[in-house]
Amino acid sequence: MRWAEAFIAVDWGTTNRRAYRIDESGECAAEFEDDRGILSLAKAEIPAEVEAIRARLGDLPLLLAGMIGSRNGWVEAPYAPCPASIDDLAARLIRVDDRTAIVPGLSVVEHGRADVMRGEEVQMFGAHVAELIPATCLVCHPGTHNKWIRLDDGRITSFRTVMTGELFNLLRGRGALAELIGGDVSPGEAFRAGVKRGSEDITLTAELFTVRAQVLLDQLAHGDAASFTSGLLIGTDIRLGLGMAGAAELIVMGRPELTGLYAAALAEAGRVAREVDGEAAFLAGATAIAKKIR
């Protein structure tokens, strides 16, 4: 069977994984999501997990993307350097066996800094192939580690990673703000106020402490602290992204609950951003890569 006739695509992350059976039309015929990310598995357990995926979705070729190809995953798939195209990804697939392949991530080294990604590249190229985004644009991909990704003529040329989601989760988990910011985040007035402040030339570590002070001095409602803090962090995040954007179209791609926050933050900063569903982009990218496998 040729891969593109039917195969399973897995976006296998650090804490979660999402698996899809894709038919010959590129449509998802079945799927599941669970918390069996690489942090929950010993390397010796992964082959059995791979077979369990096939047992659940079908005895089909398997295309794995994300952290499963990292040094801490199953089999390392070395990073492809930027600039890179979807053909570069396909050429660097790591074949575990005839029916199992791992997608490499991307790396960039420029201006004295280094950066890496795994998983987002499949969504980026998929969105381009499916004409969900133009060939040249700047894509914001929010998550635990938000990415600002530059696409030029269909190639990823540069990107920056910001640890916004991870920092917010750490602040929620312990420390001086934990008891204040456990509530829900919504893109309302408090969130927009945080974005506005974060977008300014601030020292973030100092501004974070003011959240506590504002609540203590009745300048900020306890129930608004989570939204304000999220806005503050995202505001500093988009300040970096807007510096990369220039006149390029801005896209926010990923899960709707996160893309909505970033789109609202960018609107507060005066830029319109179009939202794209990350799952649809991943399916399109995995299908495009599978068609190149021989």
PLY file of the C-alpha trace (Angstrom):
ply
format ascii 1.0
element vertex 294
property float x
property float y
property float z
element edge 293
property int vertex1
property int vertex2
end_header
0.00 0.00 0.00
1.24 3.47 -0.87
1.32 5.81 2.11
-1.06 8.36 0.62
-3.77 5.72 0.06
-4.36 5.57 3.82
-2.08 6.20 6.78
-2.01 7.32 10.41
-0.58 10.71 11.36
0.40 11.39 14.96
1.19 14.78 16.48
3.10 13.40 19.48
4.02 16.08 21.95
5.60 16.38 25.36
2.44 15.90 27.41
-0.24 14.90 24.88
-0.64 13.15 21.56
-3.26 13.31 18.82
-3.59 10.51 16.27
-5.59 10.54 13.03
-6.43 7.90 10.41
-6.32 9.73 7.09
-7.96 8.26 4.00
-6.91 8.68 0.37
-8.86 11.94 0.04
-6.87 13.47 2.90
-9.90 13.40 5.20
-9.75 12.26 8.81
-11.69 8.98 9.12
-11.00 8.40 12.84
-8.99 10.02 15.60
-8.20 10.08 19.30
-6.32 12.26 21.76
-4.79 11.31 25.10
-2.14 12.31 27.63
0.47 9.75 26.54
3.10 12.32 25.63
6.77 11.47 25.73
7.17 12.66 29.32
4.79 9.92 30.49
6.62 7.12 28.66
9.94 5.34 29.00
11.70 4.96 25.66
11.34 1.17 25.93
7.53 1.57 26.11
7.19 3.49 22.84
7.23 0.54 20.37
4.28 -0.98 22.21
2.51 2.40 22.14
3.06 2.60 18.39
1.46 -0.80 17.90
-1.40 0.21 20.22
-2.09 3.17 17.91
-2.28 0.80 14.95
-4.52 -1.56 16.90
-6.88 1.33 17.55
-6.84 3.09 14.15
-5.80 0.38 11.70
-2.78 -1.60 10.52
-1.46 1.25 8.38
1.75 3.21 7.70
2.50 5.65 10.52
3.83 9.22 10.19
5.01 10.67 13.51
5.63 14.37 14.14
6.51 16.45 17.17
8.59 15.63 20.24
8.57 11.89 19.49
11.51 12.69 17.18
13.44 14.65 19.80
16.53 13.49 21.68
14.21 12.55 24.56
11.70 10.81 22.29
11.81 7.48 20.47
14.25 7.84 17.58
15.93 11.20 17.07
15.13 12.95 13.79
17.83 15.63 13.40
16.67 19.17 12.74
16.57 20.49 9.18
18.15 23.95 9.02
16.20 27.00 7.86
15.40 28.15 5.29
13.44 24.97 4.65
10.58 23.77 2.45
8.21 20.84 2.73
10.47 18.98 0.28
13.36 19.43 2.72
11.27 17.86 5.47
10.26 14.92 3.29
13.88 14.34 2.23
15.00 14.17 5.88
12.37 11.79 7.23
13.79 9.17 9.57
12.52 5.74 8.57
12.20 3.54 11.64
11.02 0.75 9.32
9.20 0.48 5.99
5.91 1.56 7.53
6.99 4.06 10.20
8.58 7.45 9.61
9.42 10.41 11.84
9.31 14.03 10.64
12.37 16.13 11.52
11.97 19.48 13.26
13.51 22.73 12.08
16.38 24.79 13.47
17.64 28.32 12.97
20.96 29.88 13.94
21.23 33.60 13.28
22.43 36.81 14.90
24.13 34.92 17.71
21.05 32.96 18.78
19.64 29.48 18.16
16.07 28.19 18.06
14.28 24.91 17.31
10.77 23.62 16.63
9.09 20.25 16.32
5.52 19.77 15.10
4.64 23.33 14.13
6.45 22.92 10.80
3.93 20.30 9.65
1.08 22.71 10.37
2.87 25.58 8.63
3.48 23.71 5.41
0.06 22.11 5.54
-1.63 25.49 5.85
0.36 26.72 2.87
-0.35 23.66 0.71
-4.07 23.86 1.58
-4.06 27.60 0.76
-5.15 28.48 4.29
-2.28 30.99 4.46
-0.37 32.89 1.76
3.12 31.93 0.62
4.59 34.92 2.47
3.31 35.84 5.94
4.10 35.83 9.65
2.40 33.10 11.66
1.89 33.21 15.42
1.50 29.69 16.80
0.45 29.98 20.46
0.97 27.21 22.97
3.23 26.30 25.86
6.05 27.72 23.74
4.61 30.29 21.35
6.25 30.51 17.92
6.52 33.47 15.58
7.27 31.89 12.20
8.25 33.71 9.03
7.13 32.10 5.76
8.70 33.51 2.59
7.64 32.14 -0.80
6.51 28.90 0.83
9.69 28.33 2.86
10.19 28.80 6.59
13.06 31.26 6.77
13.14 32.24 10.44
11.28 31.89 13.72
11.37 32.89 17.38
10.11 30.94 20.39
8.62 32.67 23.44
7.95 30.69 26.64
4.73 32.58 27.35
2.43 29.63 28.05
4.96 27.82 30.18
5.66 30.93 32.26
1.96 31.53 32.85
1.47 27.92 33.95
4.47 28.13 36.29
3.13 31.32 37.84
-0.23 29.63 38.33
1.36 26.59 39.93
3.38 28.22 42.69
4.76 31.52 43.94
3.34 34.88 44.95
0.74 35.06 42.17
-0.54 31.48 42.27
-3.51 32.16 44.53
-4.53 35.16 42.44
-4.41 33.86 38.86
-6.08 30.47 39.01
-9.26 31.72 37.37
-10.37 31.67 33.76
-8.81 33.93 31.16
-11.07 35.89 28.81
-10.24 38.62 26.28
-12.15 41.30 28.13
-11.22 44.67 29.63
-8.68 43.30 32.15
-6.97 41.22 29.48
-6.78 44.20 27.11
-5.35 46.37 29.89
-2.64 43.76 30.48
-1.88 43.59 26.76
-1.58 47.36 26.56
0.84 47.43 29.49
2.85 44.46 28.21
3.16 46.05 24.78
5.03 48.98 26.29
8.74 49.11 27.03
8.53 47.44 30.43
10.57 45.17 32.66
8.33 42.10 32.78
9.66 40.70 36.05
8.84 43.98 37.78
5.41 44.31 36.17
4.41 40.81 37.26
4.76 41.78 40.92
2.43 44.73 40.40
-0.39 42.24 39.79
-0.24 41.27 43.45
0.07 44.89 44.56
-2.89 45.99 42.43
-5.13 43.33 43.97
-4.00 44.17 47.52
-4.66 47.88 46.96
-8.03 47.30 45.25
-6.77 48.55 41.89
-7.51 45.19 40.24
-10.33 42.78 41.05
-9.21 39.36 42.23
-11.35 37.77 39.53
-9.59 39.79 36.83
-6.03 38.94 37.90
-5.68 35.87 35.66
-6.87 37.75 32.56
-4.67 40.77 33.31
-1.60 38.59 33.88
-2.23 36.60 30.71
-2.61 39.86 28.81
0.59 41.22 30.31
2.57 38.17 29.19
0.97 38.02 25.74
1.51 41.76 25.34
5.26 41.36 25.78
5.10 38.36 23.44
3.40 40.24 20.59
5.84 43.13 20.98
8.52 40.73 19.73
6.28 39.32 17.01
5.29 42.70 15.62
8.96 43.53 15.31
9.25 40.59 12.88
6.06 41.28 10.95
6.72 44.40 8.92
3.90 44.71 6.38
3.35 40.94 6.10
-0.08 39.45 6.73
-0.46 38.17 10.29
-1.92 34.71 10.91
-2.67 33.12 14.29
-2.75 29.33 13.97
-3.50 26.66 16.55
-6.30 25.79 18.94
-9.23 28.25 18.94
-9.07 28.93 22.69
-5.53 30.25 22.25
-5.75 31.83 18.81
-8.66 33.93 20.04
-6.57 35.43 22.85
-3.67 36.27 20.55
-5.97 37.70 17.87
-7.57 39.92 20.52
-4.15 41.00 21.78
-2.99 41.89 18.27
-6.19 43.86 17.70
-5.46 45.82 20.87
-2.03 46.57 19.38
-3.68 47.80 16.17
-3.07 44.79 13.90
-5.67 42.51 12.37
-4.80 38.80 12.47
-6.65 35.99 10.73
-7.20 32.77 12.71
-6.47 29.34 11.20
-7.36 25.99 12.79
-4.16 24.12 13.66
-5.70 20.66 13.39
-6.84 21.23 9.80
-3.36 22.53 8.98
-1.69 19.47 10.55
-3.85 17.05 8.58
-3.07 18.88 5.34
0.66 18.91 6.13
0.81 15.24 7.06
-1.06 14.31 3.89
1.28 16.39 1.73
4.33 14.73 3.29
2.83 11.24 2.94
2.34 11.81 -0.80
6.10 12.34 -1.12
7.03 9.04 0.57
8.08 6.25 -1.74
0 1
1 2
2 3
3 4
4 5
5 6
6 7
7 8
8 9
9 10
10 11
11 12
12 13
13 14
14 15
15 16
16 17
17 18
18 19
19 20
20 21
21 22
22 23
23 24
24 25
25 26
26 27
27 28
28 29
29 30
30 31
31 32
32 33
33 34
34 35
35 36
36 37
37 38
38 39
39 40
40 41
41 42
42 43
43 44
44 45
45 46
46 47
47 48
48 49
49 50
50 51
51 52
52 53
53 54
54 55
55 56
56 57
57 58
58 59
59 60
60 61
61 62
62 63
63 64
64 65
65 66
66 67
67 68
68 69
69 70
70 71
71 72
72 73
73 74
74 75
75 76
76 77
77 78
78 79
79 80
80 81
81 82
82 83
83 84
84 85
85 86
86 87
87 88
88 89
89 90
90 91
91 92
92 93
93 94
94 95
95 96
96 97
97 98
98 99
99 100
100 101
101 102
102 103
103 104
104 105
105 106
106 107
107 108
108 109
109 110
110 111
111 112
112 113
113 114
114 115
115 116
116 117
117 118
118 119
119 120
120 121
121 122
122 123
123 124
124 125
125 126
126 127
127 128
128 129
129 130
130 131
131 132
132 133
133 134
134 135
135 136
136 137
137 138
138 139
139 140
140 141
141 142
142 143
143 144
144 145
145 146
146 147
147 148
148 149
149 150
150 151
151 152
152 153
153 154
154 155
155 156
156 157
157 158
158 159
159 160
160 161
161 162
162 163
163 164
164 165
165 166
166 167
167 168
168 169
169 170
170 171
171 172
172 173
173 174
174 175
175 176
176 177
177 178
178 179
179 180
180 181
181 182
182 183
183 184
184 185
185 186
186 187
187 188
188 189
189 190
190 191
191 192
192 193
193 194
194 195
195 196
196 197
197 198
198 199
199 200
200 201
201 202
202 203
203 204
204 205
205 206
206 207
207 208
208 209
209 210
210 211
211 212
212 213
213 214
214 215
215 216
216 217
217 218
218 219
219 220
220 221
221 222
222 223
223 224
224 225
225 226
226 227
227 228
228 229
229 230
230 231
231 232
232 233
233 234
234 235
235 236
236 237
237 238
238 239
239 240
240 241
241 242
242 243
243 244
244 245
245 246
246 247
247 248
248 249
249 250
250 251
251 252
252 253
253 254
254 255
255 256
256 257
257 258
258 259
259 260
260 261
261 262
262 263
263 264
264 265
265 266
266 267
267 268
268 269
269 270
270 271
271 272
272 273
273 274
274 275
275 276
276 277
277 278
278 279
279 280
280 281
281 282
282 283
283 284
284 285
285 286
286 287
287 288
288 289
289 290
290 291
291 292
292 293
